[in-house]
Protein backbone atom coordinates (compact mmCIF):
# COMPACT_ATOMS: atom_id res chain seq x y z
CA UNK A 1 0.00 0.00 0.00
CA UNK A 2 1.39 3.48 -0.89
CA UNK A 3 2.12 5.13 2.44
CA UNK A 4 2.11 8.85 3.23
CA UNK A 5 4.57 9.90 5.89
CA UNK A 6 3.83 13.65 5.66
CA UNK A 7 1.71 15.84 3.40
CA UNK A 8 3.46 18.78 1.76
CA UNK A 9 2.34 22.27 2.83
CA UNK A 10 -0.65 23.30 0.74
CA UNK A 11 -1.75 19.69 0.27
CA UNK A 12 -4.94 18.07 1.52
CA UNK A 13 -3.89 16.25 4.69
CA UNK A 14 -7.06 15.15 6.48
CA UNK A 15 -10.81 14.53 6.15
CA UNK A 16 -13.13 14.66 9.12
CA UNK A 17 -16.79 13.68 9.21
CA UNK A 18 -19.17 15.61 11.46
CA UNK A 19 -22.28 13.45 11.76
CA UNK A 20 -25.60 13.17 13.56
CA UNK A 21 -25.17 9.44 14.30
CA UNK A 22 -21.56 8.45 14.91
CA UNK A 23 -22.22 4.76 15.45
CA UNK A 24 -24.28 4.49 12.26
CA UNK A 25 -21.57 6.36 10.33
CA UNK A 26 -18.91 3.94 11.62
CA UNK A 27 -21.02 1.01 10.45
CA UNK A 28 -21.62 2.56 7.02
CA UNK A 29 -18.05 3.57 6.14
CA UNK A 30 -16.41 0.47 7.56
CA UNK A 31 -18.79 -1.67 5.46
CA UNK A 32 -18.36 0.46 2.32
CA UNK A 33 -14.59 1.03 2.37
CA UNK A 34 -13.32 -1.69 4.70
CA UNK A 35 -12.14 0.93 7.16
CA UNK A 36 -10.99 -0.14 10.59
CA UNK A 37 -12.42 1.86 13.50
CA UNK A 38 -10.69 3.12 16.65
CA UNK A 39 -12.48 5.32 19.19
CA UNK A 40 -10.78 7.57 21.72
CA UNK A 41 -12.28 9.93 24.34
CA UNK A 42 -12.63 13.56 23.20
CA UNK A 43 -14.39 14.99 26.25
CA UNK A 44 -17.37 14.22 28.51
CA UNK A 45 -19.46 11.59 26.72
CA UNK A 46 -17.70 12.32 23.42
CA UNK A 47 -15.61 10.05 21.21
CA UNK A 48 -13.31 10.78 18.28
CA UNK A 49 -13.34 7.97 15.73
CA UNK A 50 -10.21 7.32 13.69
CA UNK A 51 -10.65 5.39 10.43
CA UNK A 52 -7.79 3.39 8.93
CA UNK A 53 -6.78 0.81 6.32
CA UNK A 54 -3.96 -1.59 7.14
CA UNK A 55 -3.17 0.47 10.21
CA UNK A 56 -2.76 3.70 8.19
CA UNK A 57 -5.10 6.66 8.83
CA UNK A 58 -7.81 7.43 6.26
CA UNK A 59 -9.96 9.98 8.13
CA UNK A 60 -12.03 10.56 11.23
CA UNK A 61 -15.54 11.18 12.57
CA UNK A 62 -17.22 12.87 15.51
CA UNK A 63 -20.77 13.76 16.55
CA UNK A 64 -22.04 17.23 15.68
CA UNK A 65 -21.82 19.41 18.78
CA UNK A 66 -25.01 20.98 20.20
CA UNK A 67 -23.91 24.48 19.10
CA UNK A 68 -23.37 23.21 15.55
CA UNK A 69 -26.82 21.59 15.50
CA UNK A 70 -28.38 24.78 16.89
CA UNK A 71 -26.74 26.75 14.08
CA UNK A 72 -28.23 24.38 11.51
CA UNK A 73 -24.93 22.80 10.48
CA UNK A 74 -25.74 19.55 8.61
CA UNK A 75 -23.65 16.36 8.63
CA UNK A 76 -20.63 16.97 6.39
CA UNK A 77 -17.07 16.02 5.49
CA UNK A 78 -14.51 18.70 6.38
CA UNK A 79 -11.24 19.03 4.47
CA UNK A 80 -7.91 20.00 6.08
CA UNK A 81 -4.94 21.64 4.34
CA UNK A 82 -1.40 21.20 5.68
CA UNK A 83 0.52 24.38 6.54
CA UNK A 84 4.00 25.03 7.89
CA UNK A 85 2.64 27.53 10.43
CA UNK A 86 -1.01 27.75 11.46
CA UNK A 87 -0.48 31.20 12.95
CA UNK A 88 1.12 32.64 9.82
CA UNK A 89 -1.41 30.99 7.50
CA UNK A 90 -4.33 32.24 9.60
CA UNK A 91 -3.05 35.79 9.17
CA UNK A 92 -2.68 35.18 5.42
CA UNK A 93 -6.27 33.96 5.28
CA UNK A 94 -7.50 37.11 7.04
CA UNK A 95 -5.45 39.35 4.75
CA UNK A 96 -6.78 37.56 1.66
CA UNK A 97 -10.40 38.15 2.67
CA UNK A 98 -11.12 34.83 4.35
CA UNK A 99 -13.05 34.29 7.58
CA UNK A 100 -11.66 32.69 10.74
CA UNK A 101 -14.23 30.78 12.81
CA UNK A 102 -11.86 29.31 15.40
CA UNK A 103 -8.14 29.39 16.02
CA UNK A 104 -5.31 29.19 15.92
CA UNK A 105 -5.36 26.63 18.73
CA UNK A 106 -3.47 23.49 19.75
CA UNK A 107 -5.12 20.08 19.56
CA UNK A 108 -3.28 18.61 22.53
CA UNK A 109 0.11 17.43 21.23
CA UNK A 110 -1.19 16.34 17.82
CA UNK A 111 -1.02 19.64 15.94
CA UNK A 112 -2.22 23.21 15.66
CA UNK A 113 -5.23 24.30 13.62
CA UNK A 114 -7.73 26.95 12.59
CA UNK A 115 -11.25 26.55 11.19
CA UNK A 116 -11.78 29.04 8.38
CA UNK A 117 -13.65 29.87 5.17
CA UNK A 118 -12.59 31.38 1.88
CA UNK A 119 -14.14 34.71 0.72
CA UNK A 120 -16.86 32.85 -1.19
CA UNK A 121 -18.00 30.96 1.92
CA UNK A 122 -16.44 27.49 1.49
CA UNK A 123 -15.25 26.21 4.87
CA UNK A 124 -12.07 24.24 5.52
CA UNK A 125 -9.42 23.77 8.22
CA UNK A 126 -5.68 24.31 8.23
CA UNK A 127 -3.37 21.95 10.11
CA UNK A 128 0.21 22.30 11.30
CA UNK A 129 1.17 18.73 12.08
CA UNK A 130 3.08 17.58 15.11
CA UNK A 131 2.29 14.04 16.28
CA UNK A 132 -0.63 13.59 13.87
CA UNK A 133 0.46 14.04 10.25
CA UNK A 134 -2.93 13.21 8.71
CA UNK A 135 -3.60 10.75 5.90
CA UNK A 136 -1.29 7.76 6.09
CA UNK A 137 -2.23 5.99 2.87
CA UNK A 138 -3.19 6.80 -0.72
CA UNK A 139 -3.83 5.01 -4.00
CA UNK A 140 -5.79 2.14 -2.45
CA UNK A 141 -9.56 1.59 -2.71
CA UNK A 142 -11.24 3.40 0.17
CA UNK A 143 -8.76 6.29 0.38
CA UNK A 144 -9.20 10.01 -0.21
CA UNK A 145 -8.02 10.90 -3.71
CA UNK A 146 -9.27 14.35 -4.81
CA UNK A 147 -11.31 17.41 -3.80
CA UNK A 148 -13.36 19.91 -5.78
CA UNK A 149 -14.11 23.45 -4.67
CA UNK A 150 -17.67 24.22 -5.75
CA UNK A 151 -18.25 27.96 -5.70
CA UNK A 152 -20.11 30.67 -7.59
CA UNK A 153 -17.13 33.04 -7.68
CA UNK A 154 -14.29 31.11 -9.25
CA UNK A 155 -12.14 34.21 -9.79
CA UNK A 156 -12.30 35.32 -6.14
CA UNK A 157 -11.63 31.79 -4.91
CA UNK A 158 -8.72 31.35 -7.32
CA UNK A 159 -7.01 34.52 -6.11
CA UNK A 160 -7.55 33.61 -2.46
CA UNK A 161 -6.06 30.10 -2.65
CA UNK A 162 -3.20 31.24 -4.84
CA UNK A 163 -2.35 33.97 -2.31
CA UNK A 164 -2.69 31.70 0.74
CA UNK A 165 -1.24 28.39 -0.49
CA UNK A 166 0.67 29.32 -3.65
CA UNK A 167 -1.38 26.88 -5.73
CA UNK A 168 -1.11 26.80 -9.49
CA UNK A 169 -4.43 26.67 -11.37
CA UNK A 170 -4.36 24.95 -14.77
CA UNK A 171 -7.32 25.25 -17.17
CA UNK A 172 -8.55 22.15 -18.94
CA UNK A 173 -9.15 21.87 -22.69
CA UNK A 174 -12.60 23.46 -22.55
CA UNK A 175 -10.96 26.87 -22.24
CA UNK A 176 -9.76 26.54 -25.85
CA UNK A 177 -13.35 26.16 -27.08
CA UNK A 178 -14.62 29.21 -25.21
CA UNK A 179 -16.49 27.09 -22.67
CA UNK A 180 -16.08 27.65 -18.91
CA UNK A 181 -12.99 25.71 -17.89
CA UNK A 182 -12.39 23.26 -15.07
CA UNK A 183 -9.35 24.45 -13.11
CA UNK A 184 -6.91 21.79 -11.93
CA UNK A 185 -5.27 22.65 -8.60
CA UNK A 186 -1.53 22.09 -8.63
CA UNK A 187 0.36 22.09 -5.32
CA UNK A 188 4.04 22.09 -6.21
CA UNK A 189 4.32 19.42 -8.89
CA UNK A 190 1.23 17.49 -7.80
CA UNK A 191 -2.36 17.82 -9.06
CA UNK A 192 -4.53 17.53 -5.95
CA UNK A 193 -8.00 18.79 -6.87
CA UNK A 194 -10.01 21.20 -8.93
CA UNK A 195 -12.47 24.06 -9.25
CA UNK A 196 -15.40 23.31 -11.58
CA UNK A 197 -17.16 26.09 -13.52
CA UNK A 198 -19.46 28.21 -11.34
CA UNK A 199 -22.62 26.92 -13.03
CA UNK A 200 -21.90 23.41 -11.70
CA UNK A 201 -23.01 24.56 -8.23
CA UNK A 202 -26.81 24.13 -8.05
CA UNK A 203 -28.98 27.06 -6.87
CA UNK A 204 -29.46 27.11 -3.14
CA UNK A 205 -26.37 24.99 -2.41
CA UNK A 206 -23.70 26.95 -0.49
CA UNK A 207 -20.06 26.97 -1.68
CA UNK A 208 -18.18 23.99 -0.29
CA UNK A 209 -15.31 21.54 -0.72
CA UNK A 210 -16.42 18.16 -2.08
CA UNK A 211 -14.35 15.08 -1.22
CA UNK A 212 -13.63 12.13 -3.52
CA UNK A 213 -12.79 8.60 -2.43
CA UNK A 214 -11.06 6.18 -4.78
CA UNK A 215 -12.82 2.86 -5.44
CA UNK A 216 -11.92 0.01 -7.80
CA UNK A 217 -15.39 -0.14 -9.40
CA UNK A 218 -17.61 2.94 -9.10
CA UNK A 219 -20.80 1.17 -10.19
CA UNK A 220 -20.30 -1.72 -7.75
CA UNK A 221 -19.41 0.62 -4.88
CA UNK A 222 -22.41 2.81 -5.65
CA UNK A 223 -24.67 -0.22 -5.50
CA UNK A 224 -23.08 -1.25 -2.21
CA UNK A 225 -23.43 2.28 -0.78
CA UNK A 226 -27.13 2.49 -1.63
CA UNK A 227 -27.74 -0.97 -0.14
CA UNK A 228 -26.15 0.39 3.04
CA UNK A 229 -28.53 3.36 3.07
CA UNK A 230 -26.79 6.03 0.98
CA UNK A 231 -28.70 8.21 -1.50
CA UNK A 232 -27.50 8.94 -5.03
CA UNK A 233 -27.39 12.68 -5.75
CA UNK A 234 -25.74 12.59 -9.18
CA UNK A 235 -24.53 9.71 -11.33
CA UNK A 236 -23.05 7.22 -11.69
CA UNK A 237 -21.54 8.81 -14.77
CA UNK A 238 -18.51 8.50 -16.99
CA UNK A 239 -16.35 11.47 -17.92
CA UNK A 240 -14.31 10.51 -21.01
CA UNK A 241 -10.60 10.63 -20.34
CA UNK A 242 -11.16 10.99 -16.60
CA UNK A 243 -13.16 8.11 -15.15
CA UNK A 244 -16.39 7.08 -13.45
CA UNK A 245 -17.90 8.95 -10.52
CA UNK A 246 -21.01 9.17 -8.39
CA UNK A 247 -22.05 11.82 -5.87
CA UNK A 248 -23.85 10.38 -2.85
CA UNK A 249 -25.14 11.34 0.57
CA UNK A 250 -24.44 8.90 3.39
CA UNK A 251 -27.39 7.74 5.56
CA UNK A 252 -27.00 10.82 7.79
CA UNK A 253 -26.78 13.22 4.83
CA UNK A 254 -23.05 13.94 4.44
CA UNK A 255 -22.05 14.25 0.78
CA UNK A 256 -19.07 12.48 -0.81
CA UNK A 257 -18.06 11.26 -4.27
CA UNK A 258 -16.90 7.80 -5.35
CA UNK A 259 -14.32 7.85 -8.13
CA UNK A 260 -12.71 5.22 -10.36
CA UNK A 261 -10.09 6.66 -12.73
CA UNK A 262 -10.10 5.64 -16.36
CA UNK A 263 -7.60 2.89 -17.09
CA UNK A 264 -4.74 4.01 -19.32
N, C-alpha and C positions, 0 to 999 in steps of 0.2 A: 504494500500500500504506500502511495506517495505521501511522505510525512512533511509537515510544516513545522519547523522549529521556531520561526519568528516571522511575522508579517512585516513587510517593508512599510515605512511611514507613507501614509496616503492610501494604503491598501485596505480592503475590507477584512477585518480581523475577527469579527464575532457576530453572531445572530442570537437574539434573545426573544423568546416568546412570552408575551404578557397575555394571560388567558383567564377565562372565567371559571374553568374547571380543570385544575392542574392534573388531577388523577386521570381524567378522561383524555387529556392531551397526551400524557405519558403513554397511555394505552394505544392511542391512535398512531403517534409517530414511531413508537417502537415496533408496531406491527407493520407500518408502511415502509419504513427505511431500515429496519433491523437495528435500530439504535439501542444501545445499552443505557440504563437509567441509574443515576446515583443521586440520592437526595442528601442535602446537608442543611442544618438549621440556619435560618436567615434572621430570626428574631422571634418574639413571642408568637407561637402557633403558626409560624411561617417556614416554608421550606424553599430552597433553591435547588432546582433539578438540573443536573448536568447530563447532557446526552453525549454518547461516544460510540465509535466504531473501532473494534480492535484495540480498545484502551486509549484511543486518540479522540480528543474533544471535537464535537460537531456542532454544538450549540447549547442553549439552556432554556429553561422555562420557570416562570413564577406566576403566582396568582395576582391578578389586578388588585391594587390597593384600594381601600374604601374611597380615598380622595380622587383616584383616577376614575372609579365607577361613578362618583358623584358628578364629575366633570364630563361624563358621557364618553369617556375614552373606551373604544371597543377593543376586543381581543385583536392582537396584531403582532407581527414580527418586527423587531427593531434591529437596525443595522449599526454596527460600530466600525469606525475608521481608526486605524492606528496612527498615532502621532508621537513625535520625539518628546514633546513637552505639552502636556494638557494646558498648563497655564498660558504659554505663549500662543497656542492654537486657539484658545478661548478668546484671547484678545484680538487675534486675527479675524475670528468669526464676527465679533462685535464690530470691528472696523469695516468689514466687508458688507455690513447690513444684516447679518444674521441675528437670531434671537437666542439668548441663553436662558434655559428653564431652570437648570440646576448645575452648580459646580463653579469652579473645579473643586473636587473633593476626592479623598482617598477611599478606596474600597478595601479596608483593612490593609493587608500587606500584598494584595494581589495586583493593584494598579491604581491609577488616578484617572478620573473621568469627568466629563461634562455632558449634560443632555441639552441639545441645541436644536435649532431649525434654520434652514437656509432662508433667504429673503422671500422666497415664494411660498413658504410654509411647510416644506417637507422636513420632518423631524429625523434626527439621527443622533448617535452618541460618538464622542471621541474617547480614545483609550490610550493611555501611556502605560505600557505593560511593565510589570515587575515580576511577580511570581506566576501570574496567569498571562500567557502570551496569546491566548485566543484559539482559533482553529488549529487543530493538530493534524488534519488529514485533508487531502484533496484528490480529485480525479477518480474517486471510487463511488459507485452507486450509493445514494443517500447522503452525499456531501454537498455543501453550498458550492455553487459554481459561478454565479453571475448576479448582478443587480441592475435594475433599471430605475432611473429617476423619472417619474411621471409627473410632469408639471405643465402649467399653462404658459409659463414665461421662460422659455428655453434660453433666451439671451441673458436674462438676469441670473439664472441658475448657472449658466456656463461661466460667466464672469466671476461669480462668487466662488465656485469650486476651483477654478484656475488660480484665483488669488490666494485661497486658503491652503490648498493641497498641491498646487503646481501641476495639476493634471493637464495632459494633452487631450484635445477633443478632435477626433478624426471623422469627417463626414463619409457616409457610405455612398454607393454609386448613384443613388436617387438624386443627389445634388446636381449631377451632370445633366439630368433630364428636366430640371426646373422644379421637381417635386420636393416637398419638405424632407430633409435628410434625417436619418438616424445617426446620432453622434456616438461613436465608440469612445469610451473613457480609457485613456492610456496613462497608467501610473508607472513612470520610468519607462521600461521597455515592455511592460506587460499590459495587455488589454484585460480590464477587470469588470467592465459593465458598460452601460449605455444610457443615452437620453433619447427616447422616442420623440417624434414630432408632437407638438402641443395638442393637436386634434385627437391623438390617441387616448387622452384622458377624458373619460365620459363626463358629461355635465353632472354637477352635484357631488362628484368624487373629489376630495381634497388632494392636493399634491402629496406625494409619498414616494418612498423607496420600496420597490417590489423585489422580493428575493426569489432566486431560482435554485432548485436542487436538482442535481444530476441523477438521472435514472437510466438504466440500461434499455428499457423499453417503455416509452411514454404512454402508449396505449394500454399496455398491461398494468402499469402503475396507476394510471387514471382509473381503470376498472377496479383495481384493488382499493384505491382511496375512496371511491364512491361506495363500495361495499362496506367500508369501515365508517361511513357516515359523512364523508366530504361532499360538497356541492360543486359541480362544474360551473364556472363563471364565463369561461371562454375557451373554446377548443373541444377536443384536441385538434391541432392544426399543424400543417407542415409549411415551413418557410424554406423555399428552394435555396440551396446553398448554405443553409444554417442548421436546420434540424426540426424536430418535432417538439411541440410544447403544449401545455394545458394549464390554464389559470384556474385554481380551485380555492374554495374556502374550507377550512377544516371544520369539524363538527361544532366548534365554538364560534366560528366566524372569522378566524384569522386567515388572510389571503396568502398564498404562495404559488409558485409556478414550478411544474415539473418540466424538465428539459432533457432531451436526448439529442446530442449533436449528430449531424449528418456524417455518415461514414465516408472517409476520403480514400 
